[in-house]
Amino acid sequence: MRYFILCFLLICLFFVAGCTKTKDCGDDVKCFGEEIKDCSKAKVYVSNEGNKIKVTSKGLSKDECRVSLRIEEVGWKLKEDYPTESFIAKGKTLNCNIPIKENYSEAIQNLENYFDESCSGPIKDLLDGRFGEVIKKEIKQSLKF
């Protein structure tokens, strides 16, 4: 019976340790920058000219920091200039795995450097065209800590 209780407690402890809560930084990019220095779980909503992107640090996995970007809203200017791409991109996610770094906030501010080699997801193909350059610029402008 003691062995059973000990095993149960160890399993519970392991489960609770793996379930760390994601810090919701709202639209405070400085909060997000602080949280992700060591790749802690955090999320932030960045907005610029009607474009809204949710950036989430999902924490460390093996030897990488997992980050996702979800296009929540596309502003009227992009909708006007890129109607098809805007329609396709809205609600889609890009998942990136950043190799181990000392400071993840710096790496995430330069996330466009990882798009080709470390990212996947439904909007990755859109990043190769003209719309991709706009998205990369938008992310770079929005993620300044």
N, C-alpha and C positions, 0 to 999 in steps of 0.2 A: 504494500500500500504506500509506503514511504517513497519507493522508487517511482510509482505512478504519479504521486503528487509532485515530486521533484521534476519529472519529465514534463508534466503539465505546466508548471510554473516556468520552466525554461522555454517551452514553446510559446507561451503567452508573452514572455519578455522579448523573445525574438520577433514576434508579430508586432508588438507595440513599438519596438525600436525601428522597424522598417516602415512604419506608418507615420512618418513625420509630416506635419501639416505644411501646406504651401502658404507662404506669406503673401497676402494680397496687398500690393502696393498701390492699387487704384490707378491713378495717372501720375504718380510720383516716381519719375525715372531715377531720381537720386536714391530713394529707398531701394529700388530694384538694383541699382548699381552696387549699393552696400551689401545687399543680400547675396548677390551672385559672385562676389569676390572669391568665395570658396565653393562656388556652384551649389549653394543652398537652394532649396525649392522656393520659388517666388514667381509672381506674375505681375505684369504691368500692362496697362492699355496706353498706347501712344497714339496721338491724334495730330493731324496736320492737314489743313485745308479740306476738311470733310473726310479724309482718309483715316481709318481707325484700324490699328493692328494690335492684337493681343500677343505679347511675348511672354513665354513661360519657360522658366528654368525648371527642368524636371529632376535635377540632381545628378549625382555621379552614378555612372554605371560602368563597371569594370575600370577602364582607363580613359573614359570620356565624360564630358559634361553634355548632357542631353538638353537641347533647347528647341522649342517649337515657336513658329510664328503663324498666327491665324489672321487672315484678312477679314476683319469684322464688317467693315464698311468701306466703300469706294466713293470718293468725293465726286461732285458733278463735273469738275474739270477733267479728271481721268475718264469718267464715263463718256464725256463728249469726245475726247481725243482717242480713246481706245475702247469703244463700246463692247466689242466682242470679248476682248481680254478681261475687261472689268467684270462682265457678267460671269465669265468662267472663274475668275479669281475669288469673288466674294464667297466667304465661308470656307475657303480651302486652307490647308495647312502645309507648311514646310517644316520638316523635322531635320535638325542638324546635330551632329555629334562632333563636339570640339575636343581635340586631343588635350591631354593633361597640360595645364598651364599653371603658372604661379598666380596669375591674376585673370580670372575669367571675364571680369567686367571689360577689360581692354579688348579681349578677344571678341566678345559679343558686340562691342561698338564697331568692330571691323568685320562683322559677320559675313559681309559679301565676299570676303576672301575665302570663305569655307563653302560657299554655295556649290561649286563644281565638284569638289572632292568629298565633302562630308555631309551633304544634304540630300534628302529625298522627300517625296510627297507629291500630291496632286498638282501643285503649282510650279514644280521645278521646271517643267518644259516651257512655261511662260517666261522664265528668267533668261532664256536664250535670245529672245527677240527684243524689240524696242521697248516693250512694256516692262521687261526685266530690268532695263537700265533705270527706268522711272521708279520701280519698286526698290531697287538697291539704293537709289538716292534718297528715297523716302525713309527707308530704315536708318540709313546713316544719319540723316538730319534729326530723326526722332529719338535715337538712342544715344544721347549725349549726357553723360553722368557728371 
